[in-house]
Amino acid sequence: MPISLVVILLVLFLGVSLQTSEALDPFACDPEDGTSRNFPFCQVKLPIQSRVSDLIGRMTLQEKVGLLVNDAAAVPRLGIKGYEWWSEALHGVSNVGPGTQFGGAFPGATSFPQVITTAASFNATLWEAIGRVVSDEARAMFNGGVAGLTYWSPNVNIFRDPRWGRGQETPGEDPVVVGKYAASYVRGLQGNDGDRLKVAACCKHFTAYDLDNWNGVDRFHFNAQVSKQDMEDTFDVPFRMCVKEGKVASVMCSYNQVNGIPTCADPKLLKKTVRGRWKLDGYIVSDCNSVGVYYSQQHYTTTPEEAAADAIKAGHNLCLDLDCGPFLVQHTEDAVKKGLLNEAEINNALLNTLTVQMRLGMFDGEPSSKPYGNLGPKDVCTPAHQELALEAARQGIVLLKNHGPSLPLSTRHHQSIAIIGPNSNVTVTMIGNYAGVACGYTTPLQGIERYAKTIYQQGCADVACVSDQQFDVAMDAARQTDATVLVMGLDQSIEAESRDRTELLLPGRQQELISKVAAASKGPTILVLMSGGPIDVSFAENDPKIGGIVWVGYPGQAGGAAISDVLFGTTNPGGKLPMTWYPQDYVTNLPMTNMAMRPSKSNGYPGRTYRFYKGKVVYPFGHGISYTNFVHSIASAPTMVSVPLDGHRQASRNATISGKAIRVTHARCNRLSFGVQVDVKNTGSMDGTHTLLVYSKPPAGHWAPLKQLVAFKKMHVAVGTQQRVGINVHVCKFLSVVDKSGIRRIPMGAHSLHIGDVKHSVSLQASIIGVIKS
């Protein structure tokens, strides 16, 4: 049986190796350097703010400008080495950024499933555990001199349009799920050592960024037109949760403009929102070369010096602290000389970046003296880490169809398997994009070979599937075996950064291959789909010859083992779709450039995501079935909740009238929540892990969503047993909606909670505290 996550985490906790690589020379404040070690900025006992101020005060303008870019220059006279800020750790330590290199003592790192797959687990505990493992391996590699400590991950943009090539990097389409993922993964990466950081994470790309290259429009020229309502209700939510709940050390602004202003030069977004309202404790970095982009491609400023000045201050407001790219190091000094910028404003930017480096311990002298200095090569790709990658893949697999049921397969009745398809024996395809070098791979073919004899045929040379030359031999294999598994779908040639899809159908002649093999198959036919984005497989859903459909996303280095464990019932699938699967005709006349979330009857605009779209779907958000059956019942829940209003605010005298929507800022939100107790019973024939999704349908209102997810929980329920689960619903956070002016309000009246097939109504009633001013 698979090792439980609890055991994995215990092993992770107890099994940290004391082995270390060769000692890394200190980044700064070398205890053997008799000059620099005596500077106040090297005194660990002093407050970090005092140390940073001392350091900034010792640098020349030229030295300061050299620190404004990702490949920050050394300051030899102060004993400070150069530093590469750009490293990536989306789902494992990656070598996409120049700050990380594999080889020697570190040939690879644990490659977890792509984020969209891990999100399908709906397991926040798992998300944080993965973050802890990734940061262990990142620190080990830093100690070995082959990685940095600043990781520009995770990607917490909303998967708004199903064609987006980078949707695979995100936790899906629901703002609350994406925000919860962001906060959980960031906590895992950054650790819980108070003000100190294990590594520094970064939530990107702020904001309204979800188009790369579609129909002649690219991310470098796109101006996203976003309403105040959609900004507050959708696009801001994950970033706010990342900053306020995850305490992330960095936010990255995006390439695109929002309502005519480049995000990296917009003081309303960066100064007022990220720093002001959300109180970011860290630095803001540009997406790579985005400052150069808004000068040379968007023509937002007339001179490069103006672009540099706008990046750093945008009027009198501090915007960027760090430029990924050379632009600021090339033009900032000239901007100062022309009076567009002053040195104090550069100091403010350095205050934020240097503080993060101080929090990482980079100015504390010998690395081995730090809390994580004992991590080394033997703490990378450990058996426990690789087992967690396998467990994450198992939890992220979603069973979409099981007619018959056809699954799970039996080692007794299905002793021979035809495994067919261009993704049947892939390795790097399984780890998606922004991946590093995996510890090793188990392909789907290798996984299935552990359970049965196999006949393997590709069917298509690759996922483009332009030829039917291999169809006949694939059909012959299906005729000879007890069952057929088709591993089809997409890869980075179809969906990737800078590559959006034009349609939702399977590429080339894949559909034809699937249908012909299914028709020829002697035994049950199972379709396994590897992809980041949704695919219109209506034909397979409606084909009685296709007994099962399984979506595995990009399942990481252990993907093949996880797939076979699910197909043969060693693992009971419990994943749920984190995004809606639309039919092809949904996107036929829908431009990716239309950012509106809500539908419009006047122009036939359908709306986006399960929260606002109510048309036909292939599979809905949250869909995912099991080999067993779960029954829900509500054990206890309130029928009425009082919402106390502060009468000393400018609250309306009509606030107590049912049907009104109260400003969140007028309610006393602290501890304004209620509990719901849900009983989940396993009435089937197999133990299983269940994903409990709790939705709220607000009172009718033209600007409210159709429904919204307010809570989710993961639990294991044995056959014939019942688990009671407590759900806490925070009224201001999860039962509020946003009006057309972008103001978050709490609708009074009946809110309907949906838990599986069970519904429960909770009436919110305002109560006035204090005196209302007229």
C-alpha positions, 0 to 999 in steps of 0.5 A: 500500500502507498505510504501515507502522507503522515509517514512521509512528513515524519520521515522528512522531519526525522530523516534530514541528513547531516551530510554537507557539500564543500563549504560555500564561501560567505556571500558577505561579511566573511569572518576571515575578512578583518575589515568587512566583518567589523562593519555594522551591517555585518553585526548579526545582533543589530536590527536588520533595518539598522544593518541595511541603513548602514550598508546603503550609507557606505555605497556610491551611486554607481554601486547602488545602481549595480544592485538594481538588476537580477545579476547584481554586481559585486561590491568588492571594497565592502566584501560583497559578492555578486548575486543572481536573483533569478531562480525558479522553483515552481514545482521543484528546484528548476534551472530555468533561471540562471541562478541554478545549475545542475551537475556534479554533486547535484545532478538533479532535484525532485520534480513534483507534478506540475502545479495544475495537477497538484492543485487537483488534490485540493490538499493544502497540507500537501501543498505546504509539504511540497514547499518544504521539500523544495526549499530543503533542496534549494538550501542544500544546492545554495550551500553547494554553491549552485543555486540562489535563495530567491525563487520567483515562484509560484505563479498565482494568476487565474486560469481564466481562458482554457487556451492559455499556454501557461495555465498549467503553471497555475492552481486553476480558475478559482480565486480562493483555491489559487490564493490558498495554494499560494499561501500554503506553498509560500509558507512551505518555501519560506519556513516559519523561523519568524522574520528569517527566511529559509528561501524567499518566494515570489508571487507572480505575475501581477496582474491580469496576466493570462495571455501569452501569444494568441491570434497576433496579440502577445503579452508584450503589447497587450493592454488588459481592460479590467473592470474594478469589479473583476479586479477586486473580485477575481484578479486581486484575490490570490495575490492578496492572500499570498501577501497577507496570509502567505507573507510572501517576500516578493511580488513580480509585476507582469509584462502587460498593461492594465487599463493603459498603464504598464503594471511595472510602472503603475503606482496604484497597483504597486504602491497603493495596493501591494505595499499600501493595502496589503503591506508587502514585507519584501521587494517588487521585481519586474518580469524579465525585461518588462521595463525595456518592453514598456519603453521599446515596445509599448512606447509608454515613455519617450526616453529610456531615462524616463522609463527607468525613473517610472520603474523606480518611482512613478511620480512620487511613489516607489514602484519597482525594487529590482529589474530582471534585465539590464535596463535599470543598470544601463539607464538609472545613472543618466536618469539621476543626472537628468533630475528624473530620479534622486539617490534617495529613491534608489535607496528606498528600492535597495532597502527592500531587496537588501532587507530580504537578503539580510532575512535570508542570512546572506550577511551573517558570515559563514553559511554553515552557521545558519539554521539550514547550513547542514543541508547538502547533496544527500538532502536532495532526491531523498527517498522520502522526497521522491515518495512525496512526489509520487503521493502528490501525483496520486492525489492529483489524478482525476477520474472523469468517466468510469462506465461499467465500471471499467476501472480499476483494472484487475491483475487477475482478469487483465494480465495483458495490456496494450498501451498506446499513444504518444505520451505512453513512454514519455519522461520530460513531458510529465514534468511540464514547464519551469522544471529542472532535471528530475531525480529519475522517471517512471513512464506510464509504460514502465508503471503498467509493466509492474502490473501486467504484460504489455504490448506498446505501440505509439500510434502517433509519432508525437502529440501532433499526430499528423499521420495514421501510419501507425494506426493499424499496428495499434489496433492489432495490439488492442485486439490481442490484449485483455485491456487497452490503455491509451495515453494521449493529450498534449505537451509543451509543443502545444501549450507553453509559455509564449504558446497559447492554443487556438482550440480545445480539441485533441491535436491532429488525428488523435481523436481518430486513433482513439476511436479506432483503437477503442472499436478494435479493443478486445477488452475495456479501453481506458483513455489517459489524458496528459495535459495542463489545459482542458480538452474537449473529449466529448466524443470519448465521454459519449463513446460506450467503447471507452470505459474510463477517462483519467486526467493526469495533468503533467504528473511529475517524475513519478507520473507513470507509477501514480497512473498505474497505481490508479488504473489498477486500484492500488490508489483510489482516485480522489482528485477534482478538476481545478478548472472547467472543461469547455466544449470547443464551441465555447471558444470559437467566437470568444477572443482571449483578449476580452477580460470580462468575467461576467456574461453579457446577454446583449452581445452574447458574451458567455462569461468565464469560469464556473462562477459566471458561465452557465452554458454547456461543459464537458466536465465542470469545475470540481468534477472527479469520481471515485471507485467508491461512493460518498454520502454527505449529510449536515450534522449541524449548521446555523440557519441564521447568522448576525452580522454586527455593523459598526454604527459609528461608521457611515452605515445606512439606516436601511442596513437591517432590511433583508436583501441589502448588501453591506459594505465589508468595511462597515461590518465587524469582520473580526471573528465573524464566522460560523461552523458547519459540521458535515458527515461523510460516509463511505457507502461503497466497497473500497477505502477512499480519499474524499475531497469535500467542496463547499460552495455558497450561492449568494442571494440573487443579484446581478453582480453576484457569481452563480456560486463560489467555493468557500471551503474545501477539505481532504479526508480519508474514509474507510469502507462503511465508516463515517467521518465528521468534518468541521468547516469554518466559513468566514462571512466577510471573506467568503460570503461577500461579493463585489459590486460594479464599483469594486466595493466588497459587500455582504448580501443580507438574506439567504445564502445557500450552501451546497455540499455535494447533493446537500443544500443548507440555507443560512440567513445573514441578518444585520445588527446595528452596534452603536449610533448610526450617523445620518 
